[in-house]
Structures are given as C-alpha cells and as structure tokens.
Amino acid sequence: MDARHTTDKSKLPSRYVTEGPERAPHRSYLYAMGLTREQIHQPLIGVASCWNEAAPCNISLMRQAQAVKKGVAAAGGTPREFCTITVTDGIAMGHRGMRASLPSREVIADSVELTMRGHAYDALVGLAGCDKSLPGMMMAMVRLNVPSVFIYGGSILPGTFRGQPVTIQDLFEAVGKHSVGAMSDDDLEELEQVACPSAGACGAQFTANTMATVSEAIGLALPYSAGAPAPYEIRDRFCATAGEMVMELLAKNIRPRDIVTRKALENAATVVAASGGSTNAALHLPAIAHECGIEFDLFDVAEIFKRTPYIADLKPGGRYVAKDLFEVGGIPLLMKTLLDGGFLHGDCITVTGRTIAENLAKVAWNAQQDVVRPSSQPITATGGVVGLKGNLAPEGAIVKVAGMPPEKQTFAGPARVFDNEELCFEAVKNRSYKEGEVLVIRYEGPRGGPGMREMLATTAALYGQGMGDKVALITDGRFSGATRGFCIGHVGPEAAVGGPIGLLQDGDMIRIDAIQGTLSVDLTDDELARRRAAWQPRANDSTSGYLWKYAQTVGPAVTGAVTHPGGAQETLSYADI
C-alpha cells in the first residue's frame, strides 16, 4: 500500500483534529472545504505567506504559495494556506506609520504561531518578502519548532533612469537633492515612476535582502532560493521543492532548532558582515536566537563583524544589487568563498538534510565576475557593520561602514538634539543645521517611540544635500538598510528609560570611532549622574491599542527588542504537544 495512506500521526500535532471518533466534528469542517478522507489523515502542512497589496515586496507571494502547495501535495502532505500581515518599511518610512514596522515582526511571529497552534498543523513553509516579515517568519519557525522551510519572495528588479540603473535608495536621496534645488519637480516625478519596475523587495543589500541572505546561511532556506528575483519563474521551482522538502524534514524529524544553533547564528552574522548588510540584522539575529533559548546579543553579532572580511560589492555601499549576485552564483558563491577562507562553520545542518559544507561542495569560483571578491582580497578587512560601546552607549550601538574609507570612520562634533525624527527632518529640510554637528534623534527606541522607527527619510535627505559625510547622526531608533553615511543606531539604553542619550544637551561634544568601536560624550561620570537625577520620563501619545501593548512588554535593542521570555523559559514546545 502507498505509504501516504498509512501515515502514523500518533506523534503529530494534527492528531488532535483529525484522528479518532471524538474528532468527527473537526473533520466535518475539513470535508466542508473539499478535502478527501485521505487528505484529512495525511500530515497537515501550514503554508503561511505575508501576501498583501501594501507593496511590491509581497504581491507575488500568493502565486508562489500555490507552487509550495503543489510540492507538499506531491510529497503526500495536505497543505493549508493562510496569510499574515506585513508593514512595508518603504511606505511606512518618514511618518508615524514607521512606528508600526518593528512591532509588526512580533505580530507576524505571534499570528503564525496562533494559527499553527489553533489548527494543529504539523509543519510549516513560510513565505515572506518585507524587512520585518522575514525575521518574523523565521522567529515563528524556531518558536514552534515543527519541521519548517523558509522561502523569500525575491527581490525587485532595478529600475532604469535615463540609461542608468536605479533603486529606491536613489529616490529617497533624490528628495534631498530636490530640497536644495539640485533636482527639478519633473525629474523627481520621472524618477519615481521608474525606480520600482516589478514585484519584489528592495533590490540592494537593504534589510530584506540581508535577512534573505541570512535565511540561506542559517540553514532555513534552500540553497539559491533567496537570490532569485521575484519576477523570475524559477522561483516557482524553488517553492515546489520547498513543499516537497518539508515533508522530508517531517519524515526525518529535523526541526528548526536542530538547524538554528549557535554556530548557525554565527554563520548568519558572517554573511551579513561579508555582504555589507543592514544593521537591522543585529536586532533580528538576537531575536531569532531568543526564540531558541540561545544567548546571542548585539555584541556577539558585532564580534563576528569584527573578524569577517567585507567581500560582496553590493549597494548601498557598493555597485551591485541582489539580481547581479544571483546571476553570478548567488548566495552559495558568497558562502563558499567564506567557507574556503575559514569564516563559516561547515558542519551546520540545513533544511536539505545536509550540512553547509555538503551543500556547497560543488560550488565553483566564478572568475568572470566582480560582485564577490575572494576572501583573501576583501574590499575591507573587517565587516561592513561595526558595534560601538562607551559612556554614551553602555548597552551598545551599531553603525554600517560598508563602502566608507577608514578616514571617514571617525567623527567628533557638538550635539544637536532632537526629541523625535520629525523635528530633525524639518531641520534637515530647511538646512538649519551646521556642518560638523552630530545630529541626535532620541525617544525613538523600542519603548520610547514606541516601535523604534527607521530614519531613512532623514539620512537620505542629508546625503541628497551632499552632507552625508559632513555630519553624523545618532539615535536610539534604527536605520534602514538603505542608509549610508555616518549614522549610528540602536543606542542603548534608550532615552525613554533614562539612557545617556536622553541626558544630552546641545553642544555636548560627541566622539565616534568605528575603527576602535567607541561612542562617547565628553562628560564626566559626575555630570552624567547629576543630569540623570534631574531627568524625568516623557509620556508619548501611544496610550492605547497595539503600540501601547508593545511598549509594555518590549525589551532593549541589545537583545533584539523581544517581547516574551523566549525558548530559555519554555517548558513544552508546540512541536511536542
């Protein structure tokens, strides 16, 4: 008899809804949706996507989910499709909507968990396309710990503006040019119509592609699957294979926490550093680790950045986008280069059932490309992201230095303090700031915002005005992966809990050294203590709804801005119910 007719569900969660006479009412609902008796008694596989019509990042996910379902069905499983939310940073950027972005990561993880728990699904294939949906989906996978495969929706294709390739980064920076008369209304309108020509997430090594790179390096995604752009039909083949592979993982009982180990997290941080990826990875990797019960904070990430060569010439610091990397060998080419150089743990298991080293065994160096350099000939000797610490950031901070020459990686200047992003953006738009200043945006941390907003609108405007390397900017909020210039985020403790950034005054001398890894202010301990004694907490206007709830539970950026005790406090995994 065909094995799929005799599936032993005695240890699978779905036995609670499909097996035994007492589950007849439950089965009746499944029959109502057209399932056969055979399908009901097969493993039930959640196919979760972040599809919506909010942005191009997500618009192709429903189509790709259908390919996943075909793969699940072909391998003897019963796929059950559902959707969760996303908040798309590009559209949320520069206004109060950005407060919803980071909290959406928790809602995504929570909603996938609740759907899986409530309907007792046995395994999960998760499709995500936007900055927070990628880590949110991976967090759900390791939290549930049922066999899982991650699928990235793919990147957008680059646009073309007067014969030159462009990305959304060019458009944000064009706003700054426009504000100083360096771009006309007509040119700005023309650029906005061509910058984003297809479905897919932002094409450079911003947060979405950074976390897509992580998905392969950490072992939760199939090799090459995270590199193919969204419009490429080959994505459907990856999706169908993912559906088949999750059934194999179920048969072998290979679970996400078997894959996401301390070594796998180190591999993930390594590829972020080597690719000049987003500083947001230093927020998301600790959050994924937290779900597993592994201690892995911003400083652990920064330590790996410090010893990893920056070798992938990707925007925003470099020349190329995700499509270019995929076409010369994809993320496996980058990983093989790092593995051969001794920078990756090759013994980590992946969703293929094989190790990283086994997956990469047949990957050959492509000498006809210059997107990825040999690890022995890096763009810079250390990673494109640096952790900072000092009396202004006792809990740490982070800065992206990919593409910045060493002489630009130190800065000292007087503070110019703003208590929210809007005030700073207004000063930038009106050019009411001075060269050499350190612009400080505070009360934008996880709790203080609440929501830890990104500051791309402000940083891009500075760059567009030609001031990207003439001022520095520090914040207890975050920066987009598209940010460039000397911009320091995740400063902790945040202002809302009385951190030193909340004690700064205009004119205080701030010193930033990304080479030595320090962030300090020229104030004595006694002066900081005096100011702290006089400091009063500030209320914000999030006094109800989800943002209020988020502010009550969210932790500091250094450990990932997480909202629950995590795997270390878990007494029973969902997978073992």
PyMOL commands that set and color helices and strands:
alter all, ss='L'
color gray80, all
select helices_A, chain A and resi 3-5+15-18+21-32+37-41+61-74+89-92+96-119+133-144+168-179+185-194+207-217+234-252+256-259+262-274+281-292+298-306+322-328+330-340+356-360+406-408+421-429+456-464+495-497+500-503+525-534+545-553+557-559+567-569+574-576
alter helices_A, ss='H'
color red, helices_A
select strands_A, chain A and resi 44-49+78-83+123-128+148-152+159-161+164-166+385-390+393-400+410-418+438-441+472-475+487-492+509-513+518-521
alter strands_A, ss='S'
color yellow, strands_A
deselect
rebuild
show_as cartoon
